[in-house]
């Protein structure tokens, strides 16, 4: 539109992380930004032509302990850009060859104590 409009943002569930189950970690909370500035929900905002709203939706909680996830799947998720090498090591206890995302099976077993 060429005229300003009023947007009423509803997103209370953005403030609460979904709980994990059976040892899984909680998901991430969400957020809303208007033209790069974090804003709240539940109130109206005046949007001008060219304004941008960015909704970052919450993530779901995990199921089961992350260190029990098959290392091959974690390595694939790193290769696909879904998980960082640091998260693979810190959260999933998976060791990868630096910069290659190649699984180091022996080092992973040692880290996991298996």
C-alpha positions in Angstrom: 0.0 0.0 0.0 1.0 3.6 -0.5 -0.4 4.8 2.8 0.6 3.8 6.3 -1.3 0.9 7.9 -1.8 -0.3 11.4 -0.7 -3.9 12.1 -1.8 -5.6 15.4 0.8 -8.3 16.2 -0.4 -11.5 18.0 2.3 -13.9 18.9 2.4 -14.7 22.6 3.8 -18.2 22.0 7.0 -16.5 20.7 8.1 -15.8 24.3 8.1 -19.4 25.5 10.4 -22.2 24.4 8.8 -25.6 23.7 10.0 -28.1 26.2 12.0 -31.1 25.2 10.9 -34.7 26.0 12.8 -37.6 27.4 16.1 -35.7 27.8 15.7 -33.5 24.8 16.6 -29.8 25.0 14.0 -27.0 24.9 13.5 -25.3 21.5 14.4 -21.7 20.8 12.1 -18.7 21.5 10.9 -16.6 18.7 11.1 -12.9 18.0 9.6 -10.1 15.8 11.5 -7.2 14.3 10.2 -4.1 12.6 12.8 -2.5 10.3 15.5 -4.3 12.2 14.4 -3.3 15.7 13.1 -5.9 18.1 9.4 -5.3 19.0 6.8 -6.9 21.2 3.5 -8.4 20.4 0.0 -7.7 21.5 -0.1 -4.1 20.5 -0.6 -2.2 17.3 2.3 -0.8 15.2 2.1 1.8 12.4 3.7 0.4 9.3 4.8 2.8 6.6 5.4 1.9 2.9 8.6 -0.1 2.7 8.5 -1.2 6.4 9.6 -4.8 7.0 8.4 -7.2 9.6 10.5 -10.3 10.3 8.9 -13.1 12.3 11.4 -15.7 13.7 9.1 -18.5 14.8 10.0 -20.7 17.8 11.7 -24.1 17.3 10.2 -27.3 18.7 11.8 -29.1 21.6 14.1 -32.1 21.1 13.2 -35.7 21.8 15.8 -37.8 23.7 19.3 -36.9 24.7 21.2 -35.2 21.9 24.3 -37.3 22.5 22.3 -40.4 21.5 21.6 -39.0 18.0 23.4 -41.1 15.4 26.7 -39.4 14.6 26.3 -40.0 10.9 23.0 -38.0 10.9 24.7 -35.1 12.8 27.6 -35.1 10.3 25.1 -34.9 7.4 23.2 -32.0 9.1 26.5 -30.2 9.4 27.2 -30.8 5.7 23.7 -29.5 4.9 24.3 -26.3 7.0 21.6 -27.2 9.6 24.0 -27.6 12.5 27.4 -25.9 13.1 30.5 -27.9 13.8 30.6 -26.3 17.3 27.1 -27.5 18.0 27.9 -30.9 16.7 30.7 -31.1 19.3 29.2 -29.3 22.2 25.6 -30.6 22.1 25.7 -33.8 20.1 29.2 -34.9 21.2 30.2 -35.6 17.6 33.8 -35.0 16.4 34.3 -34.0 12.8 37.5 -33.5 10.9 38.0 -29.7 10.9 36.5 -27.9 7.9 35.4 -31.1 6.2 32.4 -32.3 8.2 33.9 -35.8 7.9 32.9 -37.9 10.9 35.8 -39.0 13.2 34.2 -42.2 14.6 36.9 -43.1 17.0 37.1 -39.6 18.5 33.3 -39.4 18.7 33.1 -42.8 20.6 35.8 -41.5 23.0 34.0 -38.2 23.6 30.7 -40.0 24.2 32.4 -42.6 26.4 31.1 -45.5 24.3 
